[in-house]
Amino acid sequence: MKNSAKRHSKLLSLILRHAPEKAGLELGAGGWVLVADLLSGLDRIGSPMTQAELENLVATNEKKRFTLSDDGSKIRAAQGHSVSVDMEFSPTQPPAELFHGTATRTLPIILAGGLKPMSRQHVHLSVDHETAVRVGQRHGKPVVLKVLAGALHQSGQDFYQAENGVWLTGNILPQYIQEAD
């Protein structure tokens, strides 16, 4: 990703997931904001972007972090919010196993107390081991955890799948977690 696209992607993540007020925005139902309002907000904070640049960023972002509405008038972050927003996801039955990547230094804490959303609304899980390794590498020496999602779902816990394929859920108790490595 080019430097300006990477900078814009990070800024959009900040605004659409964590601090919409930085661009003078408020997330609406489902986390949506009008594209015109976002572009005006970006211009006000000295990071102008055209509609074409925004559409290109959404289309080419390898992590599919952003979603445009069908008519292209609204945009939202696919998941990962720290601000309270109802993404209007429907509960979905997960696969039997999902994966979570983290740093080895956090392993004892997780195995004792489980996985928690921390500053986000949900715990994030992936369908494959490789993605979890990449996520874990962002935090230090990676370790991959296997989450017994099917059993946890059977116990009554809801799971959701974001548009970009990331699985989301609440706290995960230690008995549903195993080291995958």
NULUMLUM-817968 format. One record per residue: residue in one letter; x, y, z of N, C-alpha, C in turn. Coordinates in steps of 0.1 Angstrom, whole numbers, plus 5000, padded with zeros to 4 digits. Example, Ala and Ser with C-alpha at 12.3 -4.5 7.8 and 13.67 -1.06 7.14 Angstrom:
NULUMLUM-817968
A513249435078512349555078513249675078
S512849785071513749895071512950005079
This chain:
NULUMLUM-817968
M500949885000500050005000500950125000
K500650224991501450344991501250425004
N502250505007502250585019501050665022
S500550735011499350825014498150735016
A498050625009496950535011496950475025
K498150435029498350375042497950475053
R498450605051498150705061496550735061
H495950735049494550755049493750635055
S494250515053493650395059493650405074
K494850445080494950455094494050565100
L493950675092493150785097491650745096
L491250675086489850635085489550535096
S490450445099490250355110490050425123
L490950525125490750605138489450675138
I489050735127487750815127486550725128
L486550615120485350535118485250425129
R486350395137486250295147486450345161
H487150455163487550505176487250645180
A487350735171487250875174486550955163
P485350935160484651015149484651165152
E484651195164484651345168485851415163
K486951345160488151415155487851475141
A486951425134486551485121485151545122
G484751575134483451635136482251545132
L482451415133481351325129480751255141
E479551195139478951105149478550985141
L478850865146478450745139476950725140
G476350695129474850675129474550525132
A473350485130472950345131473750255122
G474250145128475050055120476450105119
G476850215125478250265124478450355111
W477350375104477450455091477650605093
V478350665084478350805082478250835067
L477750955064477650995050479051015045
V479250975033480650985026480851135025
A479951215021480151365020480551425033
D479951385044480351435057481751395061
L482151265058483451215060484451295052
L484251315040485151395031485351535036
S484251595040484251735046485051735059
G484851635067485651625080487151605077
L487451525068488851505064489551635059
D488751705051489251835046489451925058
R488551935067488652025079489951995087
I490251865088491451835097492751825089
G492751875076493951885068494351755062
S493451665060493751535052492751515041
P492751605032491751595021491851465013
M490651425009490651305000489451314991
T489651274979488451284969487651154971
Q486451164965485551044965486150934958
A486850954947487450854939488650784947
E489350864955490450814963489850724974
L488750774980488050694991487550564985
E486950564974486350444968487550344964
N488650394959489750314956490350254969
L490450334980490950284992490150164998
V488750184997487850085002488049954993
A488149974980488149854971489549784972
T490649854975491949784975492449754989
N491749795000492249765013492249615015
E493449555017493549405018492849355030
K492649425040491949375052490449405051
K490049465041488649505039488049565052
R488749665057488349735069487149825068
F486749865056485749965053484649905044
T483449955046482349905037481550035032
L481350035019480450145014479050085013
S478050175015476650125013476450094998
D475450024995475149974981475050094972
D474550214977474450324968475650414968
G476650384977477850454978477750584986
S476650614992476450734999476950735013
K477150615019477650595033478850505034
I479550515045480750435047480750395062
R481350285065481550245079482750155080
A483250145092484350045095483649905096
A484249805091483649665091483449615105
Q484449645114484449595128485649665135
G485749635148486949685155486649815163
H485449845165485049975171485449965186
S485950075191486050095206484950185211
V484350265202483250345205481950255205
S481050285213479850205213478950235201
V478750125193477950135181477350005179
D476050005175475349875172475549855157
M476349755154476649725140475549655133
E474449615140473349555135473649415129
F474649355134474949215130473949115135
S473649015127472748905132473648795137
P473148735149473948615154474048515143
T475148445142475448345132476148235138
Q475848115134476547995139477947995134
P478947985143480347985139480847845135
P481947835128482547705127482947645140
A483247515141483547455153484847515160
E485747555152486947615157487347745150
L487747845158488247975152489547995159
F490248095154491648125159491748265163
H492648285173492948425178494448435179
G495048535173496448565174496748665184
T497848645192498248735203499748725205
A500248795214501648785217501848685229
T503048615228503348515238503248575252
R503648695254503648755268502248765274
T501148755266499848765271499248625274
L499948515269499348385270498948345285
P499848365295499448325308498148395313
I498048515310496848595314495548545307
I495748515294494548465287494148325291
L495148235293494848095298494248095312
A494548195320493948205333492548275333
G492448375326491248465326490348465314
G490848405303490048405291490448525282
L489748525270489848635261488748745264
K489148865263488248975266488349085255
P487349155252487449255241488349365244
M488749385257489649495261488949625257
S489649715248489049845245488049835234
R487849715228486949705217485649645222
Q484649635213483349585216483349435216
H484149375208484149225207485549165207
V485649045210486848965207486848935192
H488048945186488148925171488748785169
L488148705160488648575157488748555142
S489648465138489748435123489448295120
V489148265108488848125104490148045102
D491248105100492448035096493648075105
H494447975107495647985115496648095110
E496748105097497748205091497348345094
T496148375093495648515097495948545111
A495648445120495948465134497348485137
V498248425130499748445131500048585128
R499548635116499748775112499248875123
V498148845128497548935139498448935151
G498848815155499748805167501048875165
Q501648875153502948935150502849085152
R501649145151501549295153501749325168
H501649225177501749255191503049205198
G503849135190505149085195505348945190
K506048855197506248715193504848655193
P504448595181503048555181502848415187
V501648395192501148265196499648265191
V499248145186497848135181497148045190
L495948095193494948015202493847965194
K493447845197492247785191491147805200
V490047855195488847885203487747775198
L487247705208486247605205484847675204
A484747745192483647835190482247755189
G482347645183481047565182480547525196
A481347485205480947445218480547575226
L481247685224480847805231479547855226
H479247845213477947885207476847795213
Q477147665214476147575219475747605234
S476747665241476447705255475647835256
G475347895244474448015244475148145240
Q476448145237477148265234476848305219
D476548425216476348475203477748505196
F477748475183478848505174478248585162
Y479148675157478748755145479848745135
Q479548765123480648775113480448905105
A481548985106481649115099481749085084
E481449195076481549185062482849135056
N483949165064485249125059485748995064
G484848915070485048775074485548755088
V485848865095486248855109485048805118
W485348715127484348665136484448745149
L483248775155483248855166482348795177
T482748805190482048755201482448825213
G481748795224482148855237483248775244
N483248795257484348725265484348575262
I485548515262485648375260486348315272
L485648225279486148165291487348075288
P488248055297489447975294489147835290
Q488147775294487847635290487547615276
Y487247725268487047725254488247765246
I489447765252490647815246491747705247
Q492447685236493547595236494747655228
E495947625231497047665223496947595210
A497147665199497047595185498447565180
D499447625185500847595180501347475186
